[in-house]
Amino acid sequence: MANAIRRVGVLVKPHQTDALKVICRMVEWLHEHGLTLVGTQEIEQERIEHETGCAIEVVDEEKFAASVDLIVVLGGDGTIVSAARLMGDEETPVLGVNYGGLGYLAEFRIEELYAGLETVLAGDFRLDRRVMLTAELFRGDEVITRNRVLNDVVINKSALARIIEIETRLNNQFVNSFRADGLIVSTPTGSTAYNLSAGGPIIYPSMNAIVLTPICPFTLSNRPIVVPDDAEIELIFKTPDEDVALTLDGQVGFPLKAEDHVHISKSRTTFNLVQPTTRNYFEVLRDKLRWGR
């Protein structure tokens, strides 16, 4: 893979002012190694060039993943999740750099950035292929949106709405009509996000599974259900006249109407995270969940 890397993309957490100098240093470091840095329009190209004198190539978001051989994310897990929506049909490896401690996804600290790049160029790393889901919202025969998600697909109500009903089917088989504040359909990656807060299980990242977790169910016997990740899931929103939204990865939302259908299936592509060979997933869990403290 090292020989194949010629262009390195960079994505930055919004309003991360410290990243300007880091990006400038990255331009210099990559140039020394015969590589080119590429960003999107959101990278504040003019400001960086004005304040640092470093010139950066910029491409449209739609072409970004296809135009680079490696993507470096400066920011943290939320920025990595947003990066998943830029991937299209590409499976470009992603190196996540966290400003702070370890993240669930951003496994390199900022001080490990260049050491991390060195390991990638040397081929001394693991590629963690994370399952993504494709979510389609239908209103009648009209497709309202079609998106890929890395973490979760969520239907939930506003603070003032009543309990809602969500009819759920798996491979065309009726599962249940959940009466709850909402429902989470989570990947293993997303199992440590909203799913965990709602009482769902932690799923090891490489498991071929999806978890359906009701949010504050009216019937207490309604518990999270773990299903195969190749299952076709259909959610039908049944409650009229309520303020309810479909949320994708907690970052993009769409208002729902009664009888809207949400179709969820396993994406053809995976989200590929660069991992250091020395990192242990349970080390991340111990750190983030404060086990034993």
N, C-alpha and C positions, 0 to 999 in steps of 0.2 A: 504493500500500500504506500510506503514512504515514497517510492519512485513516482507514484501516480499523483502525489500532492504538488500542485503548482500554484493553486489559487486558494486562499484562506478567507472565508467570509467571517464577518463579525457582526453580532447583534448586541445591542446595549440596552440595559434597563433604562426606561425613561427617567429623565432628570437625574441621572447618575453622573454628576459633574466630575467626580474623580476619574471617570473613564476616559476623559479627553487626553490626559497625559499618557494613560495606559495605551490608548490606541496609537498615539504618536510613537511610543516606544515599540509597539508591535510592528508598525510600518518599518521602522529601522531594523528590528530584529529579523523580520521576514525577508527584507531586502538582502541582508547579510547572508541569508540561507537560500537566496535565489527564488524567493516566493513573493507573491503579490497579495496585498490585502484588499478585500472588496467589502463594501457596505451597502445598505439600502438608503433610501431617501431620508429615513428617520435618524440617520447617524450624525446629523448636523455638520455636513461636510464643510460648509463655508466657515462655520465657527471654529472647527478644528484646524482648518488650514490657516485661518487668520491668527489664532492664538498660539499655534505650535509650529506653523510652517510646513506641516506634513501633508502631502497630497494623497488623497484617497480616491480610489475608483468607486463609483456608485452605479448600481443597476436597479431596475424596477423589482419590486417584491415578487412579482409573478415569475421572474427569470432568475431570482437570487439563488435558490437551492441548486438549480441546474447549472449555474455558472461557476460554482466553486467545488472544491474537492474535500473540504473540511469546513465546518462552521464552529466558531468559538462564540459562546454566549457569555457576556459579562453582566452579571446581575444576580442570578439565582433561579430558583425553581419556577417562579411565575414567568420569567422571561423565557425559560426553556419551553414551558407549556405553550406560550404564544408562538414560539419558533416552530412548533409542530404544525401549525396552520399554514406556514409558508412552504412546507416541503413539497406539496403537490404529489406527484408520483415518484419523486426522488427519495433515495435512501442515503443521503449524504450524512456521514458521521458527524456527531455533535459533541463538542468538548465543553462542558459546563463549568464556569468559574464563578464561585460564590464570593461575594463581598461580605465576609464574616466567617462563620463556622461551616461545617459540612451541611450540605443540603441533601434531600432525598435523591435529587437528580443532579444538581451541580456539585460534583464530587471533588473538584479541585479548588483549593483556596487560592486567593489572588496571588499570594506569594509562591504558589506552585505553578503559575501560568507557563513560564518558559521551560521549566522542567517537564511539565506536561506536554508541551509542544515537542520537546526533544524526544520524549518517549514515543510519541506518535510517529515522528520522522524515523525513529529507530525501529519501529514496529513492535515495541515492547508494551503492549496494552491489550485489553480485552474489549470486544465490541458487544455491548449488551443490547440485544434486539428486543425492543419493547412493543407489545401489541398496541395497535391503535384501532379505534372504531370509526365506522362511517355512520353518520346520523342524518336521516332525511325526514323533513317535516312536510307532510301532505295535508292540504286543505281541499277535500274532495279529490279531484284528479290533478290539482295544481301543486307543483313542488315549490314550497315557500323557501326552503334552504336545503343545501346539502353540504355537510362539513365533516372533516375528520377531527377526532378528539383523541387526546393522549390520556386524560384523566377520567372524565365522566360526562355522562348525559344526565341532566337533572330536570325533573318537572317539579316545581314547587309553587306554593301560593304566597301571596303577599301577607303582611302582618295582620291585615284586617279581614282577609277572606275566610270563608268557612272551610271545614274539612272537605277535601275534594276526592273524587273517585277516578281511578285510573285502571282501566281494563288492560290486562297484561296477557300476551300470548307468546308462546315459545314454539318455533317451528310449526306454526298454525294450530298448536294445541292451547286451549284455554288454561291459564295458570291460576289467575285470581283477579278479582276486582278489588284492588287495594283502596281502602278508605283511610286517608292519612293526610298529613300536611304536604306530602309529596313523595317522590320515588327517585332513587339514585341508581343509575346503571353504571358500574365502575369497572375499569380495567384493573389488573394487578398494580399498575403504576399509581392509579388513582385511589387505591384502597387505603392509603395513608393520608388522604385528603378529606373531603366532605364525608365520604363513606365511614371513615374511622370516627369522626365526630358524631355521626348518627348511630353508632353502635355496631357498625359492620366489622367484619374480620379483616386482619392484615393478610394479604395474599402475596406469597413470594413472587418476585417480579417475573420469573421465567415460567410460572404456571400457566397452563392453557385454560384459563378460567375467567369468568365475568361474574360479578356479584350484583344482585338486585336487592337494594336495601330501602325499605319503607321509612319515611321520615315521620316520627311520632305517630305510629299507626293507631287508629281508633280501636282496633281489636289487638290486644296485647300479644296474642298468639301468632300474629303476623311477624315472622322473623326474617332476617336476611337469607337469601337463597343463592347458592353458588352453582353456576351452570357452565357448560362447555363454551369456550370462546368462539366456536364456529356456529353457534346457534343463531337463528334469525329471530330477533325480538321485535315485537310490535306493542306499542303503548297507545291506547286510545283514551283521550281525555273526555270524560263523560259529564262533567258538571258545568251547566250553563251559568252565565252571568257572574263569573268570579274572576278576580284579578290573579291570573296564573301565567307563569312564563316557562318556556323551555330554555335552559341555560347550558351552554357547551363549554366545558372546562372552566366554568366560573367566570368567563371573560366575554362571552358573546351571548346575548339573550334575544328571545323572540316571544311576543305575547301569544297566548293560545286561545282558541275558541273551541266550544264544545264540538265533539266529534273529530277534532284534529287527530291525525295519526302520526306517530313517530316510529320510523323503521330504523332499527339498529343492527348492524352486522359487522363482522370482522373486516378491517381494512386489508386490501391486498398488500399494502406496504407496511413496513415496520419503522419505528423511530429508533435510530441506532446511536446509542450513547457510548462515548469513549470512557472506559473505566481503567484506573490504575490497577496493575496486577496485585498490588499490596492491599487494596481496599476490601473490606468485608462488609456485606450488606447489613449484618447484625451490629457492626460497629456504628453504622449510620442510625439504626433504630435505637440503640442504647443512648446515642448522643441526642437525638431529636426528641425521644420520648422520655428521656431522663430515667431510664430503668435503673433500679438499684440505688436511687438517690433519695 
